Amino acid sequence: MKLRNHKAISVAYDEFWDVVWWYRYQATLHQIETGEKPLTGETCSFLERAKRAARRVERKYGLKNLSSDDFEWGLLSGRMSALAWVLGFEWDESLDT
């Protein structure tokens, strides 16, 4: 068993946060492409900032490490929630991934 300190847990949580954000960004792109989410001026502004942020996440973790299926998405969300709880979030707050 390996004990981890607060810094190691925070680093893992931050990584999970980035990856969850990237998945949500991809979902938003899909919704725009399928017409489910209309492209508005506000959405265009979001997309420009989000595109730059997504590229940073892709460079940091590698695109191949960001692709996964629904099962992996569930695992990631669970891990992030558990780490949030360990970091001191209330349990109901830790589930907001």
C-alpha positions as CSV (number, residue, x, y, z in Angstrom):
1,M,0.0,0.0,0.0
2,K,1.3,3.4,-0.9
3,L,0.3,6.4,1.3
4,R,-0.2,9.6,-0.6
5,N,0.2,13.1,0.8
6,H,-2.1,16.0,0.3
7,K,-0.1,17.3,-2.7
8,A,-0.3,14.0,-4.6
9,I,-4.0,13.8,-4.0
10,S,-4.5,17.4,-5.2
11,V,-2.4,16.7,-8.3
12,A,-4.6,13.7,-9.1
13,Y,-7.8,15.7,-8.4
14,D,-6.6,18.5,-10.7
15,E,-5.9,16.0,-13.5
16,F,-9.3,14.4,-13.1
17,W,-10.9,17.9,-13.2
18,D,-9.1,18.8,-16.5
19,V,-10.1,15.5,-18.1
20,V,-13.8,15.8,-17.0
21,W,-13.8,19.4,-18.3
22,W,-12.3,18.1,-21.6
23,Y,-15.1,15.5,-21.9
24,R,-17.8,18.1,-21.3
25,Y,-16.2,20.3,-23.9
26,Q,-16.3,17.4,-26.4
27,A,-20.0,16.8,-25.5
28,T,-20.8,20.5,-26.1
29,L,-19.1,20.3,-29.5
30,H,-21.2,17.3,-30.4
31,Q,-24.4,19.1,-29.3
32,I,-23.5,22.0,-31.5
33,E,-22.6,19.8,-34.5
34,T,-25.9,17.9,-34.2
35,G,-28.0,21.0,-33.7
36,E,-29.0,20.1,-30.2
37,K,-27.3,23.2,-28.9
38,P,-27.8,26.3,-31.1
39,L,-24.7,28.3,-31.9
40,T,-25.2,31.8,-30.4
41,G,-22.9,34.8,-29.9
42,E,-22.4,33.6,-26.3
43,T,-21.6,30.1,-27.5
44,C,-19.1,31.4,-30.0
45,S,-17.3,33.4,-27.3
46,F,-17.2,30.3,-25.1
47,L,-15.9,28.1,-28.0
48,E,-12.9,30.4,-28.7
49,R,-11.7,30.3,-25.1
50,A,-12.6,26.6,-24.7
51,K,-10.8,25.6,-27.8
52,R,-7.5,27.1,-26.5
53,A,-8.1,25.4,-23.1
54,A,-8.8,22.1,-24.8
55,R,-5.6,22.3,-26.7
56,R,-3.7,22.9,-23.5
57,V,-5.3,19.8,-21.9
58,E,-4.6,17.7,-25.0
59,R,-0.9,18.7,-25.0
60,K,-0.6,18.1,-21.2
61,Y,-2.2,14.6,-21.1
62,G,-2.0,13.5,-24.7
63,L,-5.1,13.0,-26.9
64,K,-4.8,9.2,-26.8
65,N,-5.1,9.4,-23.0
66,L,-8.3,11.5,-23.2
67,S,-10.4,9.1,-25.3
68,S,-12.5,6.6,-23.5
69,D,-15.9,5.0,-23.3
70,D,-18.9,5.5,-20.9
71,F,-17.5,3.0,-18.4
72,E,-14.2,4.9,-18.1
73,W,-16.1,8.1,-17.8
74,G,-18.0,6.6,-14.8
75,L,-14.7,5.5,-13.2
76,L,-13.2,8.9,-13.7
77,S,-16.2,10.6,-12.2
78,G,-16.1,8.2,-9.2
79,R,-12.4,8.7,-8.6
80,M,-12.8,12.5,-8.8
81,S,-15.7,12.4,-6.3
82,A,-13.7,10.2,-3.9
83,L,-10.7,12.5,-4.0
84,A,-12.9,15.6,-3.6
85,W,-14.3,14.0,-0.4
86,V,-10.8,13.2,0.9
87,L,-9.7,16.8,0.2
88,G,-12.5,18.0,2.5
89,F,-15.5,18.7,0.2
90,E,-18.8,17.7,1.7
91,W,-20.0,14.4,0.2
92,D,-22.9,16.0,-1.7
93,E,-20.4,18.6,-3.1
94,S,-18.0,15.9,-4.1
95,L,-20.5,14.3,-6.4
96,D,-20.6,17.5,-8.6
97,T,-18.1,16.4,-11.2
